[in-house]
Amino acid sequence: MKYLWSLVSQKWSAYKFRFVPWLVFNMTDKTARHSTQMGDRVDQVDVLQSLESIFNSFEQYFSLKDDLTLYDELHDQHQDILRQVAGFSLVRSPSTVPEAGQGVFIGSGLAPAGRVVCLYPGTVYQPYQPVLIQSLTNQFIFRCVDGVHVDGSHGWLSRAIFRSCVGRDQVGLCRVADTSWLTPRPVNPLNVGQFVNNENSLHRANVSYHELDVPHHFPLKLRKFLGNIHFESSAIDGEREMRIVILLALRDICEGEELFSSYMTVIR
């Protein structure tokens, strides 16, 4: 019984940071760390220009249907490009933390301090939109400081919602969001932020979350590399900038190191 309780307690310690009701009552301005504790606020213009530069270097594919063979080819190709442009590549592998599932590692190169190392993909929900059902047994719900949620799960319900929303917002022959992050081989290798594990006593956070809103003038042809989509259409909810969550390196992160964040650290 003691072992069972210990196992349940360990699972809950990680899951509670993604359980919406717990977050609603516990994540406040008093519990979330602020930028004064984590360094200066990021320059949104610089970050978006950096992402544009990386995305422009990627292969500008035009397939509107999910093609796993194509995703395999582009994933490998874009990992090489990411290494050339940003100085590092990423790999998803079993975490070094027991019972933590998958983790994200620097596969090659070095991610310098202040560099965007991951993006957190998923369906974006406004504070007044329903997300409770999707959050049940879902460890990939991310709550922003202003109550916006990002559902980064690839489970059946979350996956179906994301794909449906992308199809709804489709603009001609241009993809409006990346759906390949729902597979093991994302076309944009940065779209793995949902697999970054929480820090612990042995592994302190080496990345931090930052919230950004992508302006409407962000190139449409590059949005196929962003893994986010609004839950509600603009016809019903109005025109909104796209909320994205980036993970920035807090220090130089070397090849082979696993990425760790603090789930209660969100900086705007």
Disulfide bonds with the S-S distance in Angstrom:
none
